[in-house]
Amino acid sequence: SNRAVNIIKTHSMIQRLWIHLAYQAVHKPYEDVLDFEKLPYKANFCGGDSETACTTYGSMLSVLDAGIANVTNALRQRNLWNSTLCLFVSDNGGIDSGNNFPLR
């Protein structure tokens, strides 16, 4: 996200811009985030996973959200947002107790 923000900030407005951000969040193995990035509450939305895993997952997702917010804010600051096509694509991967039915 930081690299994308720097590219956006220094981009010549004469040329078109293509940025492909391939985030690897949030996949297993769940990794604890830095203390200041942790959710300030216990999460319970993982459908059967432990409370610790849910909170870690939630914190990882929160960091991803913040990164995307930084990129979109940089686009807005450069007046590029209204002419930007932004796609969010998932691999649809269910993890452990995740269920992708009827998808494979």
C-alpha positions in Angstrom: 0.0 0.0 0.0 2.8 2.4 0.9 4.5 1.8 -2.4 1.3 2.3 -4.3 0.7 5.6 -2.5 4.2 6.8 -3.4 3.6 5.9 -7.0 0.3 7.8 -7.1 1.8 10.8 -5.4 4.7 11.1 -7.9 2.9 10.0 -11.0 3.0 12.3 -14.0 -0.6 13.3 -14.7 0.3 13.2 -18.5 0.4 9.4 -18.6 -2.2 6.8 -17.7 -1.6 4.9 -14.5 -2.0 1.1 -13.9 -1.5 -0.3 -10.4 -2.1 -4.0 -9.6 -2.1 -4.6 -5.9 -2.0 -8.3 -5.1 -2.6 -8.4 -1.4 -2.1 -11.8 0.2 -4.3 -10.9 3.2 -6.1 -12.5 4.8 -4.9 -16.1 4.3 -3.7 -18.7 6.6 -1.4 -18.9 8.4 -2.9 -16.2 10.4 -0.2 -13.9 11.6 -0.5 -11.6 14.5 -0.3 -7.9 13.5 1.7 -5.2 15.3 0.3 -4.2 18.7 -0.9 -0.8 17.4 -2.8 -2.4 14.6 -4.7 -5.0 16.7 -8.4 -4.7 17.1 -9.3 -3.1 20.4 -11.9 -5.8 21.0 -12.3 -9.6 20.7 -13.8 -10.6 17.4 -16.3 -13.5 17.1 -17.2 -13.9 13.5 -15.1 -16.8 12.2 -17.8 -19.5 12.3 -16.3 -21.9 14.8 -12.6 -20.9 14.9 -11.1 -20.0 18.2 -11.7 -16.5 19.6 -7.9 -15.8 19.3 -8.0 -16.8 15.6 -11.0 -14.7 15.0 -9.4 -11.6 16.6 -6.2 -12.2 14.6 -8.2 -12.6 11.4 -10.1 -9.4 12.1 -6.9 -7.5 12.9 -5.4 -8.7 9.6 -8.5 -7.6 7.7 -8.4 -4.3 9.4 -4.8 -3.7 8.3 -5.9 -4.6 4.7 -8.8 -2.1 4.9 -6.4 0.6 6.2 -4.1 0.0 3.3 -6.9 0.2 0.7 -8.1 3.4 2.4 -4.6 4.9 2.0 -4.5 4.1 -1.7 -8.0 5.5 -2.4 -7.2 8.6 -0.3 -4.0 9.2 -2.4 -6.1 8.8 -5.6 -8.6 11.4 -4.3 -5.8 13.8 -3.3 -4.4 13.7 -6.8 -8.0 14.1 -8.3 -7.7 10.7 -9.9 -10.5 8.9 -8.1 -13.3 9.9 -10.4 -11.5 8.5 -13.4 -10.3 5.3 -11.7 -11.6 1.8 -12.1 -11.0 -0.1 -8.9 -11.6 -3.9 -8.9 -11.6 -6.1 -5.8 -11.2 -9.8 -6.6 -11.1 -12.7 -4.2 -9.9 -16.2 -4.7 -13.0 -17.4 -2.9 -11.0 -19.6 -0.6 -12.8 -21.0 2.4 -10.4 -21.7 5.3 -10.8 -24.5 7.7 -14.5 -24.1 8.7 -15.1 -21.9 5.7 -17.7 -23.2 3.3 -17.7 -22.2 -0.4 -20.7 -24.3 -1.4 -21.8 -24.5 -4.2 -18.6 -23.1 -5.5 -15.4 -25.1 -5.9 
